[in-house]
Amino acid sequence: MTVGVLALQGDVREHQRLLSELGAEAPRVRTPEELAGVDGLVIPGGESTTMAKLAAVLDMLEPLQKAVAGGLPTYGSCAGMILLADRLVDAPADQETIGGLHVTVRRNAFGRQVDSFEAPLDLAGQRRPFHAVFIRAPRFVTLGPTVEVLARLDGEPVLVRQGMIMAGTFHPELTDDPRLHRQFLESVSSGG
């Protein structure tokens, strides 16, 4: 199975490491041709404005939008979640997204860099908590009716799934816990 990691900016290597440890091929994706060759895609944490601008400059925004709309299994962490959101609040007026995830997201809603934190999360279907790393994390403001919550922090959704899209406000790639990546790979291999 080939699950690409969008390599415009951000935690690319960290996602590649976890995916490779789980037996997937995890190439960097920077061109429409590379995107066409993957079974699934991870959009890493990083800086969403920079990633969106680079996607536009590299003529990747439209191919990404079409791939996600066409059902490409996609997982976005932190900035990746922002890029998958249909709507943003408190973002630059010209910031484009890939879209496809029927949510509204507020960028940096958990605070600035100095407000970053770690917390245990109860994941749907998991026995033990997942150690989550929140860095300038975004928040879900609204969720569409087809969006399923997979994890909450203090009652607030922090990991969701809608069809073939999974997205979270935190950085699982900064841990050694492969469970979220394994869950995503299972979704890719089963087609949903």
C-alpha positions in Angstrom: 0.0 0.0 0.0 1.3 3.5 -0.9 0.3 6.4 1.4 1.9 9.6 0.4 2.8 12.5 2.7 2.1 15.9 1.3 5.6 17.4 1.4 5.1 21.1 1.0 6.1 22.0 4.6 5.7 20.6 8.1 6.1 17.2 9.8 6.7 15.2 6.7 9.5 12.9 7.9 7.7 12.1 11.2 4.6 10.8 9.3 6.8 8.9 6.8 8.6 7.2 9.7 5.3 5.9 11.4 3.8 4.8 8.1 7.0 3.0 7.0 7.2 1.3 10.4 3.6 0.0 9.8 4.7 -1.5 6.4 3.3 1.2 4.0 5.3 2.9 1.3 5.3 6.5 2.3 6.7 8.7 -0.6 6.7 12.5 -0.5 4.0 14.1 -2.6 4.7 17.4 -4.3 3.4 17.0 -7.8 0.1 16.0 -9.4 1.8 13.0 -10.9 3.0 11.8 -7.4 -0.4 12.4 -6.0 -2.0 10.2 -8.7 0.3 7.3 -7.6 -0.9 7.0 -4.0 -3.7 5.0 -2.4 -4.0 7.5 0.5 -2.6 10.8 1.6 -1.4 12.3 4.9 -1.4 16.1 5.2 1.0 16.9 8.0 1.0 19.5 10.7 3.0 22.6 10.0 1.8 26.1 8.9 -1.4 26.0 7.0 -1.1 29.4 5.3 2.4 28.5 4.0 1.2 25.1 2.9 -1.8 26.5 1.0 0.3 29.1 -0.7 2.9 26.5 -1.8 0.1 24.2 -3.0 -1.2 27.1 -5.2 2.2 28.0 -6.5 3.1 24.4 -7.3 -0.3 23.9 -9.1 -1.2 21.3 -6.5 -4.3 22.9 -4.9 -6.8 21.9 -7.6 -5.5 18.3 -8.0 -5.6 17.9 -4.2 -9.2 19.3 -4.1 -10.2 16.9 -6.9 -8.5 13.9 -5.3 -10.2 14.5 -1.9 -13.6 15.2 -3.5 -13.1 12.0 -5.5 -12.7 9.8 -2.4 -8.9 9.6 -1.9 -8.5 8.5 1.8 -6.9 11.5 3.5 -5.7 12.1 7.0 -4.8 15.6 8.2 -3.1 16.5 11.5 -3.3 20.0 12.9 -2.5 22.2 9.8 -3.6 19.3 7.6 -6.9 19.4 9.4 -7.2 23.2 8.7 -6.5 22.5 5.0 -9.2 19.9 4.8 -11.9 22.1 6.4 -14.6 23.5 4.2 -14.7 26.8 6.2 -12.2 28.7 8.3 -12.7 31.5 10.8 -9.9 33.9 11.9 -7.8 33.1 8.9 -6.4 35.4 6.3 -9.2 36.3 3.8 -7.3 34.8 0.9 -6.4 31.5 2.5 -7.7 28.7 0.4 -8.3 25.1 1.6 -8.5 21.7 0.0 -11.8 21.3 1.6 -14.0 18.2 1.7 -14.4 17.9 5.4 -17.7 19.5 6.4 -16.5 21.5 9.4 -15.6 25.0 10.4 -12.2 25.4 12.0 -10.6 28.2 14.0 -6.8 28.3 13.6 -4.5 28.5 16.6 -7.6 28.4 18.9 -5.9 26.6 21.7 -3.4 29.4 22.0 0.0 30.5 20.9 3.2 28.4 20.8 3.8 28.9 24.5 0.3 27.5 25.2 1.2 24.1 23.6 0.5 21.1 25.7 0.1 17.3 25.9 -2.9 15.3 27.1 -4.2 11.8 27.1 -7.2 11.1 24.8 -9.7 8.3 24.9 -10.0 7.1 21.3 -13.1 5.4 20.0 -12.5 1.6 20.0 -9.2 1.8 21.9 -8.5 0.5 25.4 -5.7 2.7 26.5 -5.4 6.5 26.1 -3.5 8.1 23.3 -0.8 10.6 24.3 -1.7 13.7 22.1 0.6 16.6 21.4 -1.2 20.0 20.8 0.9 22.7 19.3 -0.9 26.0 18.3 -3.8 23.7 17.8 -6.9 24.6 15.8 -10.4 23.9 17.1 -13.5 22.5 15.4 -16.1 25.3 15.6 -18.9 23.4 13.8 -19.3 19.8 12.6 -21.5 18.8 9.7 -24.1 16.1 10.3 -22.0 13.4 8.6 -18.9 14.1 10.7 -18.2 11.4 13.4 -16.2 12.3 16.5 -13.5 9.8 17.3 -11.9 11.6 20.3 -12.7 14.4 22.6 -10.6 16.6 25.0 -12.7 17.9 27.9 -15.8 17.2 25.9 -14.5 19.1 22.8 -14.0 17.1 19.5 -10.3 16.8 18.6 -10.4 13.9 16.1 -13.1 13.3 13.5 -13.9 11.2 10.5 -16.2 11.8 7.6 -16.2 9.1 4.9 -12.6 8.7 3.7 -11.3 11.8 5.6 -9.9 11.6 9.1 -8.6 14.8 10.8 -7.3 15.8 14.2 -6.2 19.0 16.0 -3.1 17.3 17.4 0.2 15.8 16.2 0.2 12.0 16.5 3.4 12.0 14.3 5.3 13.5 17.3 4.8 10.4 19.4 5.9 6.8 19.0 2.3 5.5 19.2 1.3 4.2 15.7 -2.3 3.6 16.5 -3.8 6.5 14.6 -1.6 5.8 11.5 -2.6 2.1 11.8 -6.3 3.1 11.9 -5.8 5.3 8.8 -4.0 2.5 6.9 -6.8 0.1 7.8 -9.3 2.6 6.4 -7.2 2.9 3.2 -6.9 -0.8 2.7 -10.6 -1.5 3.4 -11.8 1.4 1.2 -13.6 3.1 4.1 
